[in-house]
Amino acid sequence: GTASAAGTSSSSGSGGVAPVPSVIAGGTTADQLAPVRARWVAPASVRVGETITVQLLASSELPVTALPAVMAVDPRVWTVMAVTEGSFLRQGGGTTSFSSQVDTAGQVVVNASRSGAGGAMAEQVLLTLSLKLQSRPADGQAQVRLLSLAPLGLQGAALSAVPTQPLLLPVTP
């Protein structure tokens, strides 16, 4: 026949149900366990007194309908000038609700959700932070940390997110 065997594999009698690995650290089943990923996009460095734009991009293997996030900055180092909504949850014409709150301790709490059919998946900007660098940290690295990301899928199902490394920006003289 004309059927090609390329790209197909037989699961030799497992019935399509793979056993759950005891060690997940390898990331082999990361898509099922933590379908949501986020990453920072920022300038290569920052100067004291400069205001920069930092974006948090999100993507998912499963449709996302809400993506609350908590970030933290050192208030002695950064002043949060603005927090704005990105296009991630608006994919496919979703109607969104977006709010943010910044406290004096430097915690930035964002509530972002969408209504309408389906959910967001393709990588796009979830939010943009406008940050002004007030002082140079002792180690010369200005940090922005993502403390939590609590994605919800269709019908409000809780999804997990892959941990996001802190953003470390070298402070130039």
C-alpha positions in Angstrom: 0.0 0.0 0.0 0.9 3.6 0.0 0.7 4.2 3.8 4.0 5.3 5.3 5.2 4.1 8.7 7.2 7.2 9.2 6.3 9.1 12.4 4.1 6.4 13.8 5.0 4.3 16.8 3.3 1.3 18.3 2.6 1.3 22.0 3.1 -2.5 22.3 0.0 -3.4 24.3 -0.1 -0.5 26.8 -3.5 0.4 25.6 -2.5 4.0 25.1 -2.2 4.6 28.9 1.3 5.3 29.8 2.4 4.8 33.5 3.0 8.0 35.4 6.8 8.4 35.8 8.0 8.5 39.3 10.5 11.2 38.4 8.9 14.2 36.7 12.1 16.4 36.8 13.0 15.3 33.3 10.1 17.2 31.9 8.9 14.3 29.6 5.3 14.8 30.6 5.5 18.6 31.2 2.8 19.4 28.7 0.1 17.4 30.6 1.3 18.3 34.1 2.0 22.0 33.5 0.6 23.1 30.1 1.1 26.9 30.8 4.4 28.6 30.3 5.4 32.3 30.8 8.6 34.1 30.0 10.0 37.6 30.4 11.0 39.9 27.6 13.0 42.9 28.7 15.9 45.1 27.7 19.4 43.7 28.2 20.3 46.2 30.9 18.9 49.2 32.8 20.3 52.4 34.2 19.3 54.2 37.5 16.6 56.7 36.7 15.5 54.9 33.5 12.0 53.7 32.9 11.8 50.4 31.0 9.1 48.1 29.6 9.1 44.5 30.8 6.7 42.1 29.1 5.4 38.8 30.5 4.5 36.4 27.6 2.3 33.4 28.1 1.5 30.3 26.1 -0.4 27.1 26.8 -0.9 23.6 25.4 -4.6 23.8 26.7 -7.1 26.7 26.3 -6.7 29.3 29.1 -9.7 31.4 30.3 -8.1 33.2 33.3 -4.5 33.9 34.2 -4.1 35.6 37.6 -0.5 36.5 38.4 1.5 37.8 41.3 4.8 39.5 40.7 7.3 41.1 43.1 9.9 43.8 42.8 12.0 45.4 45.5 10.3 48.8 46.1 13.7 50.3 47.1 15.0 49.4 43.6 11.9 49.7 41.3 8.9 52.0 41.1 6.0 50.4 39.2 4.7 53.1 36.9 2.0 51.1 35.1 0.7 47.6 34.5 -1.1 47.1 31.2 -3.0 44.2 29.6 -1.5 42.3 26.7 -3.2 40.5 23.9 -2.9 36.9 25.2 -6.4 36.5 26.6 -8.0 38.4 23.7 -7.1 35.7 21.2 -10.0 34.6 19.1 -12.1 37.6 20.0 -12.3 37.0 23.7 -13.8 39.7 25.9 -11.4 40.4 28.7 -11.4 41.7 32.3 -8.1 43.0 33.6 -7.2 44.6 36.9 -4.0 45.2 38.7 -3.0 46.4 42.2 0.5 47.4 43.4 1.2 47.5 47.1 4.0 49.4 49.0 5.9 46.2 49.5 6.4 45.9 45.7 3.9 43.1 45.1 1.9 43.4 41.9 -1.3 41.4 41.8 -3.0 41.0 38.4 -6.4 39.5 37.7 -7.0 38.7 34.1 -9.8 36.6 32.6 -11.8 36.2 29.4 -15.3 35.3 28.4 -16.6 33.9 25.2 -15.9 30.6 23.4 -12.6 28.8 23.8 -9.5 30.0 25.4 -6.1 31.5 24.7 -3.1 29.2 23.7 -0.7 30.9 21.3 2.2 32.7 22.8 1.4 36.4 23.2 1.9 39.2 25.8 -0.1 38.6 29.0 0.9 41.9 30.6 3.4 44.8 30.4 5.1 46.4 33.4 6.5 49.9 33.1 9.2 50.1 35.7 11.5 52.9 36.8 14.8 51.9 38.4 15.3 54.0 41.6 18.6 52.6 42.8 21.3 50.0 42.0 21.1 46.8 44.1 24.2 45.7 45.9 24.8 42.8 43.5 24.2 45.0 40.4 21.2 42.9 39.3 17.7 44.4 39.4 15.1 41.6 39.8 11.5 41.1 38.8 10.0 37.9 40.1 6.9 36.0 39.1 5.6 34.6 42.5 2.6 32.8 41.2 0.6 32.1 38.0 -2.8 30.4 38.6 -4.2 29.6 35.1 -7.8 28.4 34.7 -8.9 26.4 31.6 -12.3 25.7 30.1 -15.1 25.3 32.7 -12.8 26.8 35.3 -10.6 23.8 35.5 -7.3 24.6 37.3 -4.2 24.3 35.1 -0.6 24.3 36.3 2.2 26.5 35.1 5.9 25.7 34.6 7.9 27.8 37.1 9.3 31.0 35.6 12.8 32.1 36.5 13.2 35.6 37.9 14.2 38.3 35.5 17.6 39.6 36.3 18.6 42.9 34.7 22.2 44.1 35.0 22.3 47.7 36.2 24.8 49.8 34.1 26.4 52.9 35.4 
